[in-house]
Amino acid sequence: MHRTLIVIALAGGLAALAYLAGGMDQIAHWAQAAQRGFQDQMALGLRALRRGEPGALAAFWGLCFAYGFVHAVGPGHGKFLLGAYGAGSQVPLGRMVGIGLISSLAQGASAIALVYAGVLIFDASREAMQMAGDIWLERASLIAIALIGLWLLSRAARKVIRQTMAAPVMVTEHGHCDSCGHRHGPDMHEVAQAKGWRDMALLVGAIAIRPCTGALFVLILTWRMGLVWQGIVAVMVMALGTAAVTIAVASTAVLARDGVLGWAQTPGRARLFGAALEGLAGLFILFVALNMLKTF
């Protein structure tokens, strides 16, 4: 098991180096071409659905799931954010799986909110909603992700400082006070749990604020064709396709982190390794976010 974790750690490191060296370009071109093909097929599927052809709804939802999967394989900040966070933070595998699923579903929900708020409240055009999603919300999401990267860097630095400055404390006797037998504050488990929920909210919010372009495409078309609930379900199915990739990346990152920490011989060294991984994760997240912001 330990050797398997080491192999996963090396594979994850090589994948990160490949991204930094521009090795994702070919995958990005393939994903973009595949997404255009799926969009054409989804448009045909909607026409078949409107004509009431048997099996059209199931086929359309299947196309939406496949589109979400391919979309997540291509360039995007969600999987990089969760992958880097999973590699750099002491988060259990089950929680990372939950964060990956919730963030993808929340991204689908944000697309639904944007489109139907636009058409029902503001009477916005298709172009206006796509501009809001592709430019303004994308920019806001990347800024939020860059701030998360800075936050992880600063948190890692504080951990390293505390670890290097900490000294063993000799306890000779148990001190008593007027309120002995009562808790004076949260224990370490509760503090970690509180940080976990706070981190989850930040991660989900940074991803969900930018809805998927394909989801906007489907929602606008289904609204115009009078297929409202079919479009809403389709977007959530698309989110499940995205979640499949996001969860796989986040899970691999967690296993890679466990492989790296397995090299530590002592608890103190493991804490230092963990802080270093968190700092590297923050640096990677910051680099990816700033690199994507340069395109605006």
N, C-alpha and C positions, 0 to 999 in steps of 0.2 A: 504493500500500500504506500509506504514511504517513497519507494522508487517511482511509483506511478505519479505521485504528487510532484516529485522533482521533474519528471518528464513534462508534466503539464505546465509547471513553472517556466521551464525553458521554452516550451512552445509559445506560451503567452508572451514572454519577453521577445522572442523572434517576431511575433506578430506585431508587437508595438514598434519594433525597429523597422519592420517593413512599411508600416504606416508612415513613420517619420521620414523614411527614405523615398516616399512617393509610390510605394508598391501597391497602393490601393487604387491607382488610377484605372488600371484595366478592369478591376472589379466594378468600379464606379461607372465606366462606360457600358459594361454589360448590363448592370442593374438599370441604368437609365433607359437603354434600348428595350429591356424586358418590360419596364413599367409602361412605356409608350404602347407596346404591344398589348399589354393587359388592359390599358385604358380603352383601346379600340375594341377589344373583345367585350369589355363591360358595357360599352355603349350599344353594341349589337345585342348583348344579353338583355339590356333594358328594353329594347324594342320588342324582343321576343316576349318578355314579361308583360309588356303592355298589350300585346296581341293575345295574351292568355295561353301561350303554348305550354303543354305539359312538361313539367320538370324545369321550367325556365327559372323559377325562383331559386331552387337549390343550386342550379348551375351558376347563377349570378353570384350567390353567396360564396360558392367555391372559388370563383374568380377573384372575389374581394379578399378572401383569405390568402390566396396565392400572391395577390398584389401586395398585401401587407407584409408578407414574408420577404418578397424580393425587394421591396422598398427598404426594409430594415437591413438587408444585406449590403445595400449601397451606402454612400456617404450619408452620415447623419450623426448628430451629437448625442442622441439618447444612449446608444449602446456604448459609446466611448465613455460617457459620464458614469454609467452604472458599472462598466467593466473596471475603470480606474478606481472608482470608489470601493468596489468589492475587493480589489487587490490591495488597497491601502488602509482599509478600516477593519476593525475586529468585529465583523458582522457575520452571524451564522448563515450557512447556506440557505436554510429555509426562509429566513427573512429577506435575503437578496432575491430569491425567487418571487416572494410576495411583492417586493418593491418593483421588480420588472413587470409583473402582471398588472399591478395597480397603476403604474405610470403609463403603460400602453393604453389601458382602458380609459384613464383620465384624459389622455391625448385625444382619443376618439370622442369623449364627451365634450371636450373643448371645441372640437370641430362642429359638433351638433349645436352647441350654444352659440358659436359665432355665426353660423349660417342662419339659424332661425331667429336669432336676435336681429340679424341684418335684414332679413326679408320681412319679418313681422313687425318689428319696432321701428327700424330706421329706413325701411324700404330701400336698402342698398342694392347696387347692381352686382352682377357676378364679378366684374372687373374690380370693383371696390373691395369686395370680400377677399378675393385672391390677393390683392395688393396688401390688405391688412395682414393676411396670413403669411405671405411670402416675404414681406419686407419688415413691417413694424413688429409683428409678434416674433418673427425669426430673430430680429435684432435684440428684442427684449430678452428672449430665451438665452441667446448666446452671452449677453451681458451677465445674466443671472448665473450661468454656468461658469463664466470666468471668475465671478465673485466666490462661487463655491470652491474653485481651485485655489484662490488666494486664502480662503478660510481654512482649507485642509493644510496648506503650507504653514500657516501661522499656528494651527493646532499641533502639527508635527514638531515645529520648532519649540513650542512650550513643553511638549513631552520630553524632548531631548534635554532641554535645560533642567527640567525637574529631575530627570533620571541621573544626569551627570552631577548635579548638586546635592542629590539626596545622600544622607548619611544614616547609618543604622542607629536606632534609638534604643538604649538600654532601659528596660522597665523593671524596677526592683520590687514594687508593690502596687497593689491596686488602689487607686485613689477613690475616695468617696465624696459625694456631694449631696446636697439636700434632695436632689431629684434622682438619686441612683435607682436603677431599675426601670427608668424611663429612657426613651430614645432622645438623643440630642440633635438628631438630623437624619437624613436619608443615608442608607448604607451604600456600599459601592455598587451593588447590583442595581439598586433603584436609580442611582445616578447614571449608570450605563444605559439603563432602559429608557430614561428620560431623553438622553442624548440620541438614542436610537430612533425614537419617535420624531424628534426634532429634525434629525438628518433625513428621515423618510419624507417628511413634509417638504423640506427644501428640494430634495431630488425630484419628487413627483411634480412639484410646482414648476421647477425649471424645465422639465420635459413637456408637461401638459400645456404650458402657455403657448406653445407653437403647434397648431394642428397640422396634420398631414395634408399635403396638397391633393393627393388622391381622394382623401375623405371629403374635402371640400368639393371636388369634382363630382363625386357620387351624390352628395347631398343636394347640390344645386340642380343636377339633372333630375333626380327623383322628385324633388319639390315641383319642378316645372311640369313633370309628367303626371303629377297627382299620386305618386307612389311614396308617400311620406314614411309610413312605418317600415316599409320594405327597405328604404334607404337608411333609416336609423339603425335597423338591425344589421344591415350590410356594413356600416361603418364600425360597429362593435365587433363584427366578425373579422373585419380588416385589422382591427386593433389586436385581436388574438393572433393573427398571423405575424404581426410586428412583435408581439410578446414572445413568440416562440424563439426568435433570433435573440432578442434582448436578454431573455432568461438564460439562453445557452452561453452568451458572452459573459454575463454576470457570474454564472455558476463556474465557468472555467476560471475566471479571475479569482474567485474565492478558493478554489482548489489549488491554484498556482500560489496564492498567498500562503496557504497552509504548508505547501511544499517548501517554500523559502524559509518560513519560520521553523520548520522541522530541522533545519541545519543548526539552529541555536542550541548551545549546550546548557545554558542556564536561563532561569526566568528573567534575570536582568538583561542578558543579551537578547532574549526574545523580545523584550519590550523595546529595546533600541532598534532591532530589526523592524519591528512593527511601526515605530515612529518614522524610520527611514522610508519604508514602503508608502506610508501615508504622505510623506513629503513628496516622493516621486510621483505618486498619483495626483496630488494637487498640481504639481508642475506640468504633468501631461495634460490634465484637464484644462489648465490655463493656456497652454500652447495650442491645443486644438481649438478652443473657443476664439482666441485671438486670431488664429490663422483663418478661421471661417468668417470672422468679422471683417477681415481685410477685403473680402469680395464685395462688400456693400459700398 
